[in-house]
Amino acid sequence: MAKKSVKIPSKLLSAALAAAVDGVVIAEKSGSDFLIIYTNPAFEKITGYSQEEVLGKDCRMLNQNARDQDAIATIRKALREQQPCHVTLLNHRKNGDAFWNELSLSPVFSDEGELTHYIGVQKDATERVNQRKKIEEMATKDHLTKLPNRRYYNEEISQLWGVHQRLQATIAFAFIDIDEFKKYNDNYGHLEGDKALKAVAKKVSERFVRSGDLVARFGGEEFVIVTTLDSDPDNFIEALDELRQSILDLKIENKYSEVSPYITVSIGVFYGVPRKNSRPSDFVDLADSAMYEAKRSGKNQVKVVNNVENGAFKPAS
């Protein structure tokens, strides 16, 4: 036996919408636009816009300053295909503050099957999104130096490697190791060791800031830099030597070092064009070998390996 439908008074429906903690927007189709004809009080609380300020305006007004989002493309596709969708996108309040909006859109059709309205239900998801980002950041950032960690490096290097393979572009890898760091920790203590690591990491991150640079703490007192060489390799090597000197110029006392009375680093470099079946570990090993050669040669220097007999690479042009 079918359940008997109950006609709910419009006054009760209005009260329910007014009491809802989620923002509700009703937009009417007008040509290619959807113009707002109703918002509830929660919408004003979330966005800062009163109903009077948005009536008759297109729904896109909230994200006019953030159009380049995947969520926008999802919404456009749903509107075009007259389908529902659920997205989280960056919007802006009336005062200009950005907030993350968890938005559900549902189409409404006439008895004849014609699309007439869209109903939007929104939540302020800023706290949830920020918390998720914080957790993600904690998982991929070294807690001490604030540099990306080994996990982040492992996630990024495969994609970076693949791009250089496809484009046959020259990729460079620099391996940085703090000299005599065990002696430093043994004699100055781990708290001072942590301070030294943070100071060195700061210099590394300040020197290599291009969006294409992959900089990470590789482990212990080791750091890694991976970059595209779109100019003379000497420019990259010179930048690394300037980094080495800037770390020495910090004058972090290390009187137990046999190299210098201050903290120093040894840097190994390898660059080349990765062949089709090569792996990132192929050039990690070579850069690591170059770093150890710098250690054997007296430390506090940059050593470069290039054009070696290695099937993983073509010589850089």
Buried (B, 14 or more C-beta within 10 A) or exposed (E): EEEEEEEEEEEEEEEEBEEBEBBBBBBBBEEEEBBBBBBBBBBBEBBBBEBEBBEEBBBEBBBEEBEEBEBBEBBEEBBEEEEEBEBBBBBBBEEEEEBBBBBBBBBEEEEEEEEEBBBBBBBBBBEEBEEEEEEEEEEBBBEBBBBBBBEBBEEBBEEBBEBBBEEEBBBBBBBBBBBBBEBBBEBBEEEBBEBBBBBBBBBBBEBBEEEEEBBBBBEEBBBBBBBBBEEEBEEBBEBBEEBBEBBBEBEBBBEEBEBBEBBBBBBBBBBBBBBEEBEBEBBBBBBBBBBBBBBEEEBBBBBBBBEEEBEBBBEBE
